[in-house]
Structure formats: C-alpha cells, structure tokens
C-alpha cells in the first residue's frame, strides 16, 4: 500500500527523518502526522546521534558559508574588462588582455573580468590562472557547446565567479563522450567544471546540458548567489565538494542521479549543503538534496521528485497486525500457530537482516539525505519520492 503523508513542522526540524523520506536520521521538534504513522531509523548509535544533533542545532548558515565581495559582484566596467566575441567555430578577443584564442579553445590565464557574448558551436573556455587569481567570467548572452569536453573548464584559479548578465539567456552544454586527457580518471565530469572555488551570480538565465555526467561541478566550494538555472544532467545536477551553498535563485534540475549534493565526507567541517532561500524544482533519479555530512536549510520552496515518484514505487510489504497472547500467555500468529519467544526473535533478526540487505541493494531515492543530520528552520517542501510522498511546511 502506498501512503501519502501531509505533515506540518513547527519552529525547528533538526535531523528530520520524515522529510528525508527514509533518511537515516532522527527527528526533534513538534511534529503532527495527519495520516498513518511513520518510523524514523538511524545508522548511528543514539549517543552519536544526540551529539551530532546538538552540534547541528547550534550552527547557523553564517557559521558555514560566507559570501564575500567577489561572490556578490555582478557589475563590471566595460573599459577595464576583456571583451570576447564567440563566433561559430572560433572567437575574437575584441579588447583587453589575459585571454588567447587557439582554434575553438579560449584560454584565460590571469585575474580579471572577461565578458563573453555570441555563440561557440564546438569549443570551450579554459581558465588556467594563478592560485590566488580571481577570475570574473561574465556570460552576456553566450552559447558555448563542446562535443568532446567541458564547455567551461577551470583548471586552476583562486576563485572563478560566473556572472549571468541581467536580461540575458546563456546556454552551456558538453559532449556525451570526452576525449584525450578530458576522459582521464581525475579529469572533468561536467558541462561546467572547476577544480577550485566556483561562484555563480547575476540575474540572467543559464541553461546547462550535462550530457557526459554532471551539469555543474566544483571540486572545492560551490556557491550559487542568485540567477535562474535550468539544468539537465545525465548524472548529477549540481555538485560541490567541500561546500555546496545556495543563497537564493530559481533552480530547476532534471537529473539521472542526484539533484544537488556535496561530496566531501572526510571530516565534520566539510561536505555541508547549505541553503538560505530560493525556489527549487528537482526531478532526480536518485536523491533530491544530498549532503556528505550535514544539511542546513533556512528557507525556500522545494518541489522534489525522486526515483520517478511514489507512483512508480514498488508496493510496500504490509505489516502483520500485532499478536495478542491467549489465555495461557502464548502468542499466536494470524494462522493461529504458536510461536515461542525464541522463534519470534529469530524471525525478527531474519527480517531485519533481509531488510538491511534490500536497503543496500536498492538505489537511494530520498527527498533529503545527509550522513550526519538535517537542520531546517524554514521552508515549504513537496516531496514525492519512490518511497513516500510528503507535503511539509516548516514555519
């Protein structure tokens, strides 16, 4: 039987298993379930979980993510910027320094502001600057398509800030297969790929087609400050390693894998997914929002569908009604067969082992998922997972 849960959550949801649609966490706060009951499960001991919950509840978004002047800078001075016009199979550096064109590859090698406009039919933008260089890349009505690699590839920089110019529509797409060094194990995996910090801001629109694997990936911090993003990805939509943060924006994702995620699970101070606000529409084959460690959400609206939604879920195994003792104190099964305590315990252990085995083999299709915990102080959530459908309002 498939259930639809409508849940109202008051004040604070810390490490919410109900929102996670089966996430391995526990719930604190006032929760009212308006339909049948739900059981929260955890993979950690109660002591460890309580410690994690206490630490998470004490954190604020500002403790985990800082948006500095470079992150929020959306304006540029045309006289001081390098202007690049894309035209078919090539490009032209109209004015300024720091960029060179080699066929259909435009390489940026130093700090500065670079304004891109026009269409590049089969090429890429490569940023290969110094470790402390801040590269401000402005998409001013740019279409960049690559058939053999990432369309925007940050090989090195202190930080790359990608600005979506006001009133513009920009399109980025990569190939279904990568060639040469691009296909190496540690090579790029996304239409927009950065080895260092990456920030996206501005009020324009960006469409990303991740044909190879992911839509947007940073192997360091990934921040989305603003903008309208429409991402389609063969695998994951948006991926940050040490930190994935969204200040605000309108984000739509169609992903074969996860929607938005962080991946660094090496320590408690990394791998956070932090969202302050925004409007999110995510249709993911796997998890909707996933954090390698902890997830903090302070607002926003979320329409999440995972694993094809509840309509495509496998029928859930019905639970047997509670057994009642007879006059002699013996429990009887539904078929009136006697079961001794040892038999019942053995059966329970077998069922538990079978359930664990099934969970390990079943792809994760949770709405929200975090290894350590989830803290939500505000937001509206509509979650339709392959496990259970939820409508949740946190106020």
N, C-alpha and C positions, 0 to 999 in steps of 0.2 A: 504494500500500500504506500502511495506517495503522499506526503503531508505538506501542507502549506502553513508556514508559521508567520504570524504577524506579531511583532514584538516592539514594545516601547521601552527605551532605556533611559533612565533618569540620571542627570548630572555627570557621571563618570563611569565609563566601561573600561576597566583595566584588565588586560589579558583576556579578551572576550572570546570564549569558545563558541558561543551561539552565533556571533557574527561570522566566525571563521567557517561555519558550516562543517564542523567536524575538526577544526584546528586543535592541535594537541596543546591546549592551554586551559586555564581555569577562569571563572568569572567572579568578579566582585562588584558590588553596587546593587541597586534596586532594579529587579527585572520582573516584568509581568509577561507571562506567556499566555496568549489568548486562545491557544489551541492545545494540542496534546503536549505531553512533557518531553523534554529534551535532556540528554545526558552528556555532560562535558567529560572529556577524557584528557589525560596528561601522560607524557612520556617521561617526566622527571619526577623525583621524589617530592613529597609535599613540602619538605623543608626547603629544598632548592627552589621550588615554585614560589613559595612565600617570599623568599629573599629576592627573587627576580621581580616579583610583583611590587614589592616595596620600593625597590630601586627605580622601576619604571614609573610608578605613580609619582615619584618625586621629581621626575625630569620634565622639562619644558622644551618646546620646539627651539627656543633661543639657545638652550644648552647644547643642542646637537648641530644646528646649522646657522651660519652667519652669511648674510647677503651683503657683500661689500660694494663699494662704489663701482667697481668693474662689472659686477654681476648685474647691477641695475642700470648701467649706462646704455641708452638706446639711441641717443643723438650722435651725430658726427659732423665734423667740419669738412665740407667738400674740398676746400682749398688745401687742407692738411692730410687728406686721405688719398690712398692709391685706388684709382678707378680702373676696373677691369670689365671689358665688354666681351661676353661669350657669344660666339657666332658659329653655329654648326659644329664642325669638326675641330675648331680651334678657338683662339681667344686673342685679345689685344689689350695690352696694358696702356690705357689711354694716357694716364698721367700718374706720377708718383714712383716710388722705389720699393724694394723689398720683395718683388714678385717677378718671376720669369716664366715664359711660356716655352714649352718644348712639345711641339705637336699638339696633342689634345690634353696634355698634363700641365696644370698651372701650379707651380711650387712657390709657396710663401716661406721666406727664410728669416724674417726678423719681426720684432714687435711693431705694432702699428694698426691702423684702420684700413681695411680693404673692402671696397664696395663692389659687389658683383651684380651684373644685370645681363639679360639675354639668355640664350639657350645653348647649352653644350650637349650635342647629340650623343657622343660616346667618348667621355673623358673623365677627368677627376681633378679635384682640388686637393693638393697635398700640402700640409703645414709641417714644416721641418725647421723649427726655430730653436732658440736657446732655452735652457731650463728655467730661466726667470722671465722670459718674454711673455707679455700679454698680447695676444693676437685678437683683434676685434674684427670679425668677419660679418659684413652686412649683406644680407640677401635682399636685393632691391628689385624684385621681380626676376628671379633667377630659376632656370630649369637646368638641372645637372643630372645626366644619366650616364652610367658606366655599365658596360656589358661584361667586364672582367674583374672588377674590384669594387671597393667602397667608392662612392661618389665624392664624399668628403672624408679624408683620411688624415687625422692628426697624428703624425709620427712622434712629434715632440714639441713641447711648449710649456711655459709655466701655467698658462690657462688660455683656453680659447673661448671667446664669448661670441655666440652666434645670434645676431640680431635680425628679427623679422621686421623689415621696414613697414611703417604704417601704410595701410591701404594696398599692400602687395600680396600676390599669391605666388608661392615658391614651391617647386617640385624637385624632390631628390629621389633617385632610385638606383639600385645596383643590379648586377647580373645574377643569374641563377647559379653560375659557377664562377670561381675565382681562379686565376692562372698564376703561374710562377710563384714568387715569394708571397703573393697575396693569399695563396692557399695553404701556407705553412701552418703548423700547429698553433704557433703563437701569433699568427697573422690576424688581420681584421676579420670581423664576422658580421658587420652591419653596414647598411647604406651610409650612415653617418657614424664614424668610428673614431674614438680618441683614446690614446694611450695615457693622456693626462687629464687634468680637470677640464670639464666642459660645462658651459652655462648657455642656456637658451632664453632669450628675452624678446621684447618687442610686442607690437600689437598687430602685426601682419599674420598671414596664414602660411602654414608649412604642411605639405603633403609628403609623406615618406613611404616608399615602397621597398620593403626589405625582402628581396627575392631570394637571396642566398640563405640568410638565417634571421638576423635581428634587424629591427628598424633603426634604433639609436642606441649606441653602447659607449660607455666610458669605463676605462679600466682604473679610474680613480674616482673623484667626486663628480656626480652629475646633478646639476641644478636646473630646474625649469622655473623661471621667474614669472613669465607671462607668455601670451600668444595663443593662437589656435592651431592645434596639432591634429592631423589626421594620419594615422599610421596603420599600415597593413604589413604584416611580417609573417614569413614562413615559420619562424620560431617565436622568439620573444619580442615584445613591442619596444619597451624602454628598459635599459639595463644600466645600473651603476654598480660599481664595485664597493668602495669604502662607504659611500653615501649616495642615496638617491633621494632628492628633495624636490618638492613642488611647492612653490609659494602660492601661485594661482594659475589660472589658464583654463582653456576649454580643450579637453583631450579626448579624442576618440581613437580606439585601438581595436583592430581585428587581428588576432594573433593565433598562430597554430600552437604556440607554447604558452608562456606566462604573459600577463598583460604588462605590469610594471614590477620591477624587482631590484633588490640589492643582492650581492653575491658573496661578500667577504665575511666568512664565518670564523676567522682566525682569532678574534678577540671580542671582548664585550664592548669596546669603544668603536667598533667599526661594523659595517653591514646594516646600518639603520635605513629604514624607509620612513621619511618624514614628510607629511602633507599638511599644509596650512589651510588651503582653500582650493576652490576650483570646481569645475564640472567634468565628470568622468563618465564616459560610456565605453565599456570594455567588454568585448566578446572574445574569450580566451579558451583555447583547447585545454589548457591546464589551469593553474591558479590565476585569479584576477589580480590581486596585490600580494606580493610575497617579500618578506624580509629575511635576510640571512640570520639576523639576530632579533632586533625588536622593531616594532612599528608604532609610530605616534601619529595620530590624526587629530587635527584641531578644528576641522570644518570641511565643507564641501558637499556636493551631491554625487552619489555613486550609483550607477546602473551597471551592475556586473552580471554577466552570464558566463558560466564556466562549464566546460565539458559538454557543450551542446544544450545545457539547461536541464532542469528537472524532468521535462517531458521525455528526454531521451535516457533517463537514468534506468538502471536495472531495477527490477522490482525488489524492494527490501524484504528480507526474511521476516515473517511475522513472529512476534514474541509469543511464547506459550503463556497462558494465564497462570497466576500464582497457584502453587499447590497447597492444599489445605490438609492438615492432619486429620485422621479418622479418630474414632473414639479411643483406639489403643495408642494414639500418638504417632501412628505411622503415616507417612505422606504417600499419596497415590498420584500416579500420572493421569493424564487425560484419558488413557485407556484403562484406568483403574488397576494398573500394575504397580506393585510395591517397589519402592526404591530406598535402599538403605543410605545412611549419610555418606558412607564411603563411595557408593556408586554415584551419588549426586555430585560429590566433589570431583570425582574422576571425570564425569561428564562435563562439569563446568570448566575444568582445566583443558579438556579436549576442545571444547567450543572456543575457549579463549585463544588457544594456540592456532586453531583454524582461522579465527577472525584476524589474528596478527598476520598469518600467512597471506590471507586475502588482501589485507591492507597494504602489505609490502609489494604485492603484485599489481595492485590497482593504481593507475595514474592519479596523481593528486589533482583534484578539480575543486579546490576550496575557493570561496569568495575572497577571504582574507586569511593569510597564513604567515606566521612568524615563529622562528625557532625558540625564542625566549619569551616573547609576550607582545600583547597589543594594548595600547592605551588610546582611548577615544574620548575626547571631551565635547565634541560637537559633530554634527553631520547628519545627512539623510542617506540611507542605504536601501537599495533594492537589489537583493542578491538572489539570482536564480542559478543554482549550481546543479550539477548532475547528482548531488546528494539530497539537498533540501532547498526549497525556496523560502526566502525571508524578506519581509518588509520591515525595516528598522529605522526608528528615528531616535537620535541621541540629542538631548537638549540640556 
